[in-house]
Each structure stands twice: as structure tokens, then as C-alpha cells.
């Protein structure tokens, strides 16, 4: 989900997830909308993003 910081509800969600700048990523726990498993800040290549997602899936 891409958050629009100009919208109050989305800005509040970003704050709850610990996302304060762009680009930033919050990887959420399966079935949960606020439990952050991992965060990443700054641009990620497609490969780096896939590796993070694969590692989180493997933890399950």
C-alpha cells in the first residue's frame, strides 16, 4: 500500500508503523495491520525487496 502523507488517516497509519520518510517500507505480520515485522528505509532494488520478503516468508 502506498501512503499519502497529505491525507490525515494515511499519515496517522504511517506514524503508527514508524514510517516517517519516503521511500520507506514496513513489512507487516500476516493477518495483522499494525504489527511490523521489519522496516526498511531508502530505495530498494527489486532484488533486495524480494530477498527481504522471501526471508520473512521463510520465518513463518
mmCIF file of the N, C-alpha and C atoms, coordinates in Angstrom:
data_MODEL
# 
_entry.id   MODEL 
# 
loop_
_atom_site.group_PDB 
_atom_site.id 
_atom_site.type_symbol 
_atom_site.label_atom_id 
_atom_site.label_alt_id 
_atom_site.label_comp_id 
_atom_site.label_asym_id 
_atom_site.label_entity_id 
_atom_site.label_seq_id 
_atom_site.pdbx_PDB_ins_code 
_atom_site.Cartn_x 
_atom_site.Cartn_y 
_atom_site.Cartn_z 
_atom_site.occupancy 
_atom_site.B_iso_or_equiv 
_atom_site.pdbx_formal_charge 
_atom_site.auth_seq_id 
_atom_site.auth_comp_id 
_atom_site.auth_asym_id 
_atom_site.auth_atom_id 
_atom_site.pdbx_PDB_model_num 
ATOM 1   N N  . UNK A 1 1  ? 0.849  -1.170  0.000  1.00 0.00 ? 1  UNK A N  1 
ATOM 2   C CA . UNK A 1 1  ? 0.000  0.000   0.000  1.00 0.00 ? 1  UNK A CA 1 
ATOM 3   C C  . UNK A 1 1  ? 0.892  1.229   0.000  1.00 0.00 ? 1  UNK A C  1 
ATOM 4   N N  . UNK A 1 2  ? 0.596  2.148   -0.813 1.00 0.00 ? 2  UNK A N  1 
ATOM 5   C CA . UNK A 1 2  ? 1.312  3.423   -0.850 1.00 0.00 ? 2  UNK A CA 1 
ATOM 6   C C  . UNK A 1 2  ? 0.521  4.418   -0.007 1.00 0.00 ? 2  UNK A C  1 
ATOM 7   N N  . UNK A 1 3  ? 1.205  5.085   0.915  1.00 0.00 ? 3  UNK A N  1 
ATOM 8   C CA . UNK A 1 3  ? 0.532  6.032   1.796  1.00 0.00 ? 3  UNK A CA 1 
ATOM 9   C C  . UNK A 1 3  ? 0.740  7.456   1.306  1.00 0.00 ? 3  UNK A C  1 
ATOM 10  N N  . UNK A 1 4  ? -0.310 8.240   1.393  1.00 0.00 ? 4  UNK A N  1 
ATOM 11  C CA . UNK A 1 4  ? -0.268 9.654   1.054  1.00 0.00 ? 4  UNK A CA 1 
ATOM 12  C C  . UNK A 1 4  ? -0.220 10.437  2.366  1.00 0.00 ? 4  UNK A C  1 
ATOM 13  N N  . UNK A 1 5  ? 0.944  11.015  2.667  1.00 0.00 ? 5  UNK A N  1 
ATOM 14  C CA . UNK A 1 5  ? 1.115  11.722  3.929  1.00 0.00 ? 5  UNK A CA 1 
ATOM 15  C C  . UNK A 1 5  ? 0.237  12.963  4.032  1.00 0.00 ? 5  UNK A C  1 
ATOM 16  N N  . UNK A 1 6  ? -0.328 13.429  2.922  1.00 0.00 ? 6  UNK A N  1 
ATOM 17  C CA . UNK A 1 6  ? -1.202 14.591  2.953  1.00 0.00 ? 6  UNK A CA 1 
ATOM 18  C C  . UNK A 1 6  ? -2.607 14.239  3.441  1.00 0.00 ? 6  UNK A C  1 
ATOM 19  N N  . UNK A 1 7  ? -2.930 12.970  3.462  1.00 0.00 ? 7  UNK A N  1 
ATOM 20  C CA . UNK A 1 7  ? -4.233 12.538  3.959  1.00 0.00 ? 7  UNK A CA 1 
ATOM 21  C C  . UNK A 1 7  ? -4.088 12.149  5.422  1.00 0.00 ? 7  UNK A C  1 
ATOM 22  N N  . UNK A 1 8  ? -4.931 12.716  6.254  1.00 0.00 ? 8  UNK A N  1 
ATOM 23  C CA . UNK A 1 8  ? -4.802 12.556  7.698  1.00 0.00 ? 8  UNK A CA 1 
ATOM 24  C C  . UNK A 1 8  ? -4.794 11.087  8.139  1.00 0.00 ? 8  UNK A C  1 
ATOM 25  N N  . UNK A 1 9  ? -5.714 10.291  7.637  1.00 0.00 ? 9  UNK A N  1 
ATOM 26  C CA . UNK A 1 9  ? -5.797 8.887   8.056  1.00 0.00 ? 9  UNK A CA 1 
ATOM 27  C C  . UNK A 1 9  ? -4.541 8.115   7.632  1.00 0.00 ? 9  UNK A C  1 
ATOM 28  N N  . UNK A 1 10 ? -4.045 8.378   6.432  1.00 0.00 ? 10 UNK A N  1 
ATOM 29  C CA . UNK A 1 10 ? -2.863 7.669   5.952  1.00 0.00 ? 10 UNK A CA 1 
ATOM 30  C C  . UNK A 1 10 ? -1.611 8.152   6.674  1.00 0.00 ? 10 UNK A C  1 
ATOM 31  N N  . UNK A 1 11 ? -1.562 9.418   7.000  1.00 0.00 ? 11 UNK A N  1 
ATOM 32  C CA . UNK A 1 11 ? -0.444 9.957   7.758  1.00 0.00 ? 11 UNK A CA 1 
ATOM 33  C C  . UNK A 1 11 ? -0.410 9.338   9.155  1.00 0.00 ? 11 UNK A C  1 
ATOM 34  N N  . UNK A 1 12 ? -1.569 9.172   9.766  1.00 0.00 ? 12 UNK A N  1 
ATOM 35  C CA . UNK A 1 12 ? -1.650 8.552   11.093 1.00 0.00 ? 12 UNK A CA 1 
ATOM 36  C C  . UNK A 1 12 ? -1.192 7.096   11.035 1.00 0.00 ? 12 UNK A C  1 
ATOM 37  N N  . UNK A 1 13 ? -1.583 6.373   9.995  1.00 0.00 ? 13 UNK A N  1 
ATOM 38  C CA . UNK A 1 13 ? -1.150 4.989   9.832  1.00 0.00 ? 13 UNK A CA 1 
ATOM 39  C C  . UNK A 1 13 ? 0.363  4.928   9.663  1.00 0.00 ? 13 UNK A C  1 
ATOM 40  N N  . UNK A 1 14 ? 0.916  5.808   8.864  1.00 0.00 ? 14 UNK A N  1 
ATOM 41  C CA . UNK A 1 14 ? 2.369  5.847   8.668  1.00 0.00 ? 14 UNK A CA 1 
ATOM 42  C C  . UNK A 1 14 ? 3.082  6.069   10.000 1.00 0.00 ? 14 UNK A C  1 
ATOM 43  N N  . UNK A 1 15 ? 2.566  6.943   10.822 1.00 0.00 ? 15 UNK A N  1 
ATOM 44  C CA . UNK A 1 15 ? 3.171  7.195   12.131 1.00 0.00 ? 15 UNK A CA 1 
ATOM 45  C C  . UNK A 1 15 ? 3.108  5.949   13.003 1.00 0.00 ? 15 UNK A C  1 
ATOM 46  N N  . UNK A 1 16 ? 1.978  5.253   13.009 1.00 0.00 ? 16 UNK A N  1 
ATOM 47  C CA . UNK A 1 16 ? 1.845  4.027   13.816 1.00 0.00 ? 16 UNK A CA 1 
ATOM 48  C C  . UNK A 1 16 ? 2.822  2.952   13.350 1.00 0.00 ? 16 UNK A C  1 
ATOM 49  N N  . UNK A 1 17 ? 3.116  2.927   12.052 1.00 0.00 ? 17 UNK A N  1 
ATOM 50  C CA . UNK A 1 17 ? 4.013  1.913   11.501 1.00 0.00 ? 17 UNK A CA 1 
ATOM 51  C C  . UNK A 1 17 ? 5.482  2.328   11.581 1.00 0.00 ? 17 UNK A C  1 
ATOM 52  N N  . UNK A 1 18 ? 5.745  3.543   12.003 1.00 0.00 ? 18 UNK A N  1 
ATOM 53  C CA . UNK A 1 18 ? 7.115  4.021   12.115 1.00 0.00 ? 18 UNK A CA 1 
ATOM 54  C C  . UNK A 1 18 ? 7.712  4.457   10.795 1.00 0.00 ? 18 UNK A C  1 
ATOM 55  N N  . UNK A 1 19 ? 6.860  4.781   9.839  1.00 0.00 ? 19 UNK A N  1 
ATOM 56  C CA . UNK A 1 19 ? 7.307  5.253   8.527  1.00 0.00 ? 19 UNK A CA 1 
ATOM 57  C C  . UNK A 1 19 ? 7.215  6.769   8.543  1.00 0.00 ? 19 UNK A C  1 
ATOM 58  N N  . UNK A 1 20 ? 8.388  7.423   8.425  1.00 0.00 ? 20 UNK A N  1 
ATOM 59  C CA . UNK A 1 20 ? 8.398  8.870   8.541  1.00 0.00 ? 20 UNK A CA 1 
ATOM 60  C C  . UNK A 1 20 ? 8.975  9.584   7.326  1.00 0.00 ? 20 UNK A C  1 
ATOM 61  N N  . UNK A 1 21 ? 9.434  8.838   6.357  1.00 0.00 ? 21 UNK A N  1 
ATOM 62  C CA . UNK A 1 21 ? 10.007 9.464   5.173  1.00 0.00 ? 21 UNK A CA 1 
ATOM 63  C C  . UNK A 1 21 ? 9.810  8.564   3.964  1.00 0.00 ? 21 UNK A C  1 
ATOM 64  N N  . UNK A 1 22 ? 10.115 9.110   2.802  1.00 0.00 ? 22 UNK A N  1 
ATOM 65  C CA . UNK A 1 22 ? 9.972  8.350   1.558  1.00 0.00 ? 22 UNK A CA 1 
ATOM 66  C C  . UNK A 1 22 ? 11.345 8.106   0.966  1.00 0.00 ? 22 UNK A C  1 
ATOM 67  N N  . UNK A 1 23 ? 11.652 7.028   0.356  1.00 0.00 ? 23 UNK A N  1 
ATOM 68  C CA . UNK A 1 23 ? 10.851 5.814   0.436  1.00 0.00 ? 23 UNK A CA 1 
ATOM 69  C C  . UNK A 1 23 ? 11.134 5.065   1.734  1.00 0.00 ? 23 UNK A C  1 
ATOM 70  N N  . UNK A 1 24 ? 10.129 4.434   2.249  1.00 0.00 ? 24 UNK A N  1 
ATOM 71  C CA . UNK A 1 24 ? 10.244 3.612   3.454  1.00 0.00 ? 24 UNK A CA 1 
ATOM 72  C C  . UNK A 1 24 ? 9.281  2.447   3.317  1.00 0.00 ? 24 UNK A C  1 
ATOM 73  N N  . UNK A 1 25 ? 9.633  1.355   3.934  1.00 0.00 ? 25 UNK A N  1 
ATOM 74  C CA . UNK A 1 25 ? 8.825  0.149   3.841  1.00 0.00 ? 25 UNK A CA 1 
ATOM 75  C C  . UNK A 1 25 ? 8.569  -0.392  5.241  1.00 0.00 ? 25 UNK A C  1 
ATOM 76  N N  . UNK A 1 26 ? 7.358  -0.851  5.469  1.00 0.00 ? 26 UNK A N  1 
ATOM 77  C CA . UNK A 1 26 ? 7.013  -1.535  6.711  1.00 0.00 ? 26 UNK A CA 1 
ATOM 78  C C  . UNK A 1 26 ? 6.423  -2.880  6.302  1.00 0.00 ? 26 UNK A C  1 
ATOM 79  N N  . UNK A 1 27 ? 7.091  -3.946  6.692  1.00 0.00 ? 27 UNK A N  1 
ATOM 80  C CA . UNK A 1 27 ? 6.629  -5.294  6.371  1.00 0.00 ? 27 UNK A CA 1 
ATOM 81  C C  . UNK A 1 27 ? 5.802  -5.779  7.547  1.00 0.00 ? 27 UNK A C  1 
ATOM 82  N N  . UNK A 1 28 ? 4.520  -5.986  7.309  1.00 0.00 ? 28 UNK A N  1 
ATOM 83  C CA . UNK A 1 28 ? 3.592  -6.327  8.384  1.00 0.00 ? 28 UNK A CA 1 
ATOM 84  C C  . UNK A 1 28 ? 3.470  -7.829  8.566  1.00 0.00 ? 28 UNK A C  1 
ATOM 85  N N  . UNK A 1 29 ? 3.146  -8.222  9.793  1.00 0.00 ? 29 UNK A N  1 
ATOM 86  C CA . UNK A 1 29 ? 2.906  -9.629  10.103 1.00 0.00 ? 29 UNK A CA 1 
ATOM 87  C C  . UNK A 1 29 ? 1.643  -10.081 9.387  1.00 0.00 ? 29 UNK A C  1 
ATOM 88  N N  . UNK A 1 30 ? 1.638  -11.317 8.953  1.00 0.00 ? 30 UNK A N  1 
ATOM 89  C CA . UNK A 1 30 ? 0.491  -11.867 8.232  1.00 0.00 ? 30 UNK A CA 1 
ATOM 90  C C  . UNK A 1 30 ? -0.772 -11.756 9.080  1.00 0.00 ? 30 UNK A C  1 
ATOM 91  N N  . UNK A 1 31 ? -1.820 -11.231 8.472  1.00 0.00 ? 31 UNK A N  1 
ATOM 92  C CA . UNK A 1 31 ? -3.113 -11.128 9.145  1.00 0.00 ? 31 UNK A CA 1 
ATOM 93  C C  . UNK A 1 31 ? -3.196 -10.018 10.178 1.00 0.00 ? 31 UNK A C  1 
ATOM 94  N N  . UNK A 1 32 ? -2.173 -9.180  10.261 1.00 0.00 ? 32 UNK A N  1 
ATOM 95  C CA . UNK A 1 32 ? -2.174 -8.097  11.241 1.00 0.00 ? 32 UNK A CA 1 
ATOM 96  C C  . UNK A 1 32 ? -1.958 -6.785  10.500 1.00 0.00 ? 32 UNK A C  1 
ATOM 97  N N  . UNK A 1 33 ? -2.620 -5.746  10.951 1.00 0.00 ? 33 UNK A N  1 
ATOM 98  C CA . UNK A 1 33 ? -2.474 -4.490  10.224 1.00 0.00 ? 33 UNK A CA 1 
ATOM 99  C C  . UNK A 1 33 ? -1.564 -3.481  10.912 1.00 0.00 ? 33 UNK A C  1 
ATOM 100 N N  . UNK A 1 34 ? -1.040 -3.808  12.089 1.00 0.00 ? 34 UNK A N  1 
ATOM 101 C CA . UNK A 1 34 ? -0.161 -2.852  12.754 1.00 0.00 ? 34 UNK A CA 1 
ATOM 102 C C  . UNK A 1 34 ? 1.105  -3.474  13.334 1.00 0.00 ? 34 UNK A C  1 
ATOM 103 N N  . UNK A 1 35 ? 1.249  -4.799  13.327 1.00 0.00 ? 35 UNK A N  1 
ATOM 104 C CA . UNK A 1 35 ? 2.463  -5.424  13.858 1.00 0.00 ? 35 UNK A CA 1 
ATOM 105 C C  . UNK A 1 35 ? 3.536  -5.443  12.766 1.00 0.00 ? 35 UNK A C  1 
ATOM 106 N N  . UNK A 1 36 ? 4.558  -4.624  12.953 1.00 0.00 ? 36 UNK A N  1 
ATOM 107 C CA . UNK A 1 36 ? 5.619  -4.511  11.958 1.00 0.00 ? 36 UNK A CA 1 
ATOM 108 C C  . UNK A 1 36 ? 6.680  -5.565  12.243 1.00 0.00 ? 36 UNK A C  1 
ATOM 109 N N  . UNK A 1 37 ? 6.940  -6.410  11.249 1.00 0.00 ? 37 UNK A N  1 
ATOM 110 C CA . UNK A 1 37 ? 7.975  -7.432  11.361 1.00 0.00 ? 37 UNK A CA 1 
ATOM 111 C C  . UNK A 1 37 ? 9.348  -6.852  11.048 1.00 0.00 ? 37 UNK A C  1 
ATOM 112 N N  . UNK A 1 38 ? 9.395  -5.902  10.126 1.00 0.00 ? 38 UNK A N  1 
ATOM 113 C CA . UNK A 1 38 ? 10.665 -5.351  9.679  1.00 0.00 ? 38 UNK A CA 1 
ATOM 114 C C  . UNK A 1 38 ? 10.402 -4.013  8.995  1.00 0.00 ? 38 UNK A C  1 
ATOM 115 N N  . UNK A 1 39 ? 11.387 -3.125  9.065  1.00 0.00 ? 39 UNK A N  1 
ATOM 116 C CA . UNK A 1 39 ? 11.306 -1.843  8.370  1.00 0.00 ? 39 UNK A CA 1 
ATOM 117 C C  . UNK A 1 39 ? 12.540 -1.694  7.475  1.00 0.00 ? 39 UNK A C  1 
ATOM 118 N N  . UNK A 1 40 ? 12.376 -0.935  6.423  1.00 0.00 ? 40 UNK A N  1 
ATOM 119 C CA . UNK A 1 40 ? 13.497 -0.613  5.538  1.00 0.00 ? 40 UNK A CA 1 
ATOM 120 C C  . UNK A 1 40 ? 13.322 0.834   5.096  1.00 0.00 ? 40 UNK A C  1 
ATOM 121 N N  . UNK A 1 41 ? 14.425 1.536   5.002  1.00 0.00 ? 41 UNK A N  1 
ATOM 122 C CA . UNK A 1 41 ? 14.388 2.941   4.620  1.00 0.00 ? 41 UNK A CA 1 
ATOM 123 C C  . UNK A 1 41 ? 15.316 3.169   3.435  1.00 0.00 ? 41 UNK A C  1 
ATOM 124 N N  . UNK A 1 42 ? 14.887 4.014   2.547  1.00 0.00 ? 42 UNK A N  1 
ATOM 125 C CA . UNK A 1 42 ? 15.674 4.304   1.358  1.00 0.00 ? 42 UNK A CA 1 
ATOM 126 C C  . UNK A 1 42 ? 15.248 3.411   0.206  1.00 0.00 ? 42 UNK A C  1 
ATOM 127 N N  . UNK A 1 43 ? 15.738 3.725   -0.972 1.00 0.00 ? 43 UNK A N  1 
ATOM 128 C CA . UNK A 1 43 ? 15.339 2.944   -2.140 1.00 0.00 ? 43 UNK A CA 1 
ATOM 129 C C  . UNK A 1 43 ? 15.865 1.509   -2.059 1.00 0.00 ? 43 UNK A C  1 
ATOM 130 N N  . UNK A 1 44 ? 15.047 0.568   -2.491 1.00 0.00 ? 44 UNK A N  1 
ATOM 131 C CA . UNK A 1 44 ? 15.439 -0.839  -2.567 1.00 0.00 ? 44 UNK A CA 1 
ATOM 132 C C  . UNK A 1 44 ? 15.316 -1.305  -4.005 1.00 0.00 ? 44 UNK A C  1 
ATOM 133 N N  . UNK A 1 45 ? 16.281 -2.071  -4.438 1.00 0.00 ? 45 UNK A N  1 
ATOM 134 C CA . UNK A 1 45 ? 16.163 -2.682  -5.758 1.00 0.00 ? 45 UNK A CA 1 
ATOM 135 C C  . UNK A 1 45 ? 15.102 -3.771  -5.679 1.00 0.00 ? 45 UNK A C  1 
ATOM 136 N N  . UNK A 1 46 ? 14.621 -4.189  -6.830 1.00 0.00 ? 46 UNK A N  1 
ATOM 137 C CA . UNK A 1 46 ? 13.645 -5.275  -6.854 1.00 0.00 ? 46 UNK A CA 1 
ATOM 138 C C  . UNK A 1 46 ? 14.228 -6.515  -6.179 1.00 0.00 ? 46 UNK A C  1 
ATOM 139 N N  . UNK A 1 47 ? 15.483 -6.819  -6.458 1.00 0.00 ? 47 UNK A N  1 
ATOM 140 C CA . UNK A 1 47 ? 16.123 -7.999  -5.871 1.00 0.00 ? 47 UNK A CA 1 
ATOM 141 C C  . UNK A 1 47 ? 16.186 -7.894  -4.342 1.00 0.00 ? 47 UNK A C  1 
ATOM 142 N N  . UNK A 1 48 ? 16.567 -6.735  -3.826 1.00 0.00 ? 48 UNK A N  1 
ATOM 143 C CA . UNK A 1 48 ? 16.649 -6.544  -2.375 1.00 0.00 ? 48 UNK A CA 1 
ATOM 144 C C  . UNK A 1 48 ? 15.275 -6.672  -1.732 1.00 0.00 ? 48 UNK A C  1 
ATOM 145 N N  . UNK A 1 49 ? 14.267 -6.128  -2.380 1.00 0.00 ? 49 UNK A N  1 
ATOM 146 C CA . UNK A 1 49 ? 12.906 -6.231  -1.861 1.00 0.00 ? 49 UNK A CA 1 
ATOM 147 C C  . UNK A 1 49 ? 12.449 -7.688  -1.843 1.00 0.00 ? 49 UNK A C  1 
ATOM 148 N N  . UNK A 1 50 ? 12.706 -8.416  -2.921 1.00 0.00 ? 50 UNK A N  1 
ATOM 149 C CA . UNK A 1 50 ? 12.343 -9.835  -2.976 1.00 0.00 ? 50 UNK A CA 1 
ATOM 150 C C  . UNK A 1 50 ? 13.059 -10.640 -1.897 1.00 0.00 ? 50 UNK A C  1 
ATOM 151 N N  . UNK A 1 51 ? 14.329 -10.349 -1.661 1.00 0.00 ? 51 UNK A N  1 
ATOM 152 C CA . UNK A 1 51 ? 15.084 -11.068 -0.631 1.00 0.00 ? 51 UNK A CA 1 
ATOM 153 C C  . UNK A 1 51 ? 14.490 -10.832 0.753  1.00 0.00 ? 51 UNK A C  1 
ATOM 154 N N  . UNK A 1 52 ? 14.117 -9.606  1.049  1.00 0.00 ? 52 UNK A N  1 
ATOM 155 C CA . UNK A 1 52 ? 13.502 -9.315  2.352  1.00 0.00 ? 52 UNK A CA 1 
ATOM 156 C C  . UNK A 1 52 ? 12.171 -10.039 2.507  1.00 0.00 ? 52 UNK A C  1 
ATOM 157 N N  . UNK A 1 53 ? 11.370 -10.002 1.473  1.00 0.00 ? 53 UNK A N  1 
ATOM 158 C CA . UNK A 1 53 ? 10.068 -10.675 1.537  1.00 0.00 ? 53 UNK A CA 1 
ATOM 159 C C  . UNK A 1 53 ? 10.257 -12.179 1.676  1.00 0.00 ? 53 UNK A C  1 
ATOM 160 N N  . UNK A 1 54 ? 11.160 -12.764 0.884  1.00 0.00 ? 54 UNK A N  1 
ATOM 161 C CA . UNK A 1 54 ? 11.416 -14.201 0.974  1.00 0.00 ? 54 UNK A CA 1 
ATOM 162 C C  . UNK A 1 54 ? 11.897 -14.599 2.364  1.00 0.00 ? 54 UNK A C  1 
ATOM 163 N N  . UNK A 1 55 ? 12.774 -13.792 2.966  1.00 0.00 ? 55 UNK A N  1 
ATOM 164 C CA . UNK A 1 55 ? 13.277 -14.083 4.307  1.00 0.00 ? 55 UNK A CA 1 
ATOM 165 C C  . UNK A 1 55 ? 12.149 -14.045 5.337  1.00 0.00 ? 55 UNK A C  1 
ATOM 166 N N  . UNK A 1 56 ? 11.241 -13.089 5.205  1.00 0.00 ? 56 UNK A N  1 
ATOM 167 C CA . UNK A 1 56 ? 10.112 -13.019 6.136  1.00 0.00 ? 56 UNK A CA 1 
ATOM 168 C C  . UNK A 1 56 ? 9.180  -14.216 5.961  1.00 0.00 ? 56 UNK A C  1 
ATOM 169 N N  . UNK A 1 57 ? 8.955  -14.626 4.725  1.00 0.00 ? 57 UNK A N  1 
ATOM 170 C CA . UNK A 1 57 ? 8.106  -15.798 4.468  1.00 0.00 ? 57 UNK A CA 1 
ATOM 171 C C  . UNK A 1 57 ? 8.746  -17.044 5.060  1.00 0.00 ? 57 UNK A C  1 
ATOM 172 N N  . UNK A 1 58 ? 10.057 -17.171 4.910  1.00 0.00 ? 58 UNK A N  1 
ATOM 173 C CA . UNK A 1 58 ? 10.761 -18.345 5.428  1.00 0.00 ? 58 UNK A CA 1 
ATOM 174 C C  . UNK A 1 58 ? 10.689 -18.422 6.961  1.00 0.00 ? 58 UNK A C  1 
ATOM 175 N N  . UNK A 1 59 ? 10.576 -17.289 7.628  1.00 0.00 ? 59 UNK A N  1 
ATOM 176 C CA . UNK A 1 59 ? 10.463 -17.252 9.103  1.00 0.00 ? 59 UNK A CA 1 
ATOM 177 C C  . UNK A 1 59 ? 9.150  -17.820 9.601  1.00 0.00 ? 59 UNK A C  1 
ATOM 178 N N  . UNK A 1 60 ? 8.120  -17.798 8.760  1.00 0.00 ? 60 UNK A N  1 
ATOM 179 C CA . UNK A 1 60 ? 6.782  -18.196 9.193  1.00 0.00 ? 60 UNK A CA 1 
ATOM 180 C C  . UNK A 1 60 ? 6.711  -19.643 9.450  1.00 0.00 ? 60 UNK A C  1 
# 
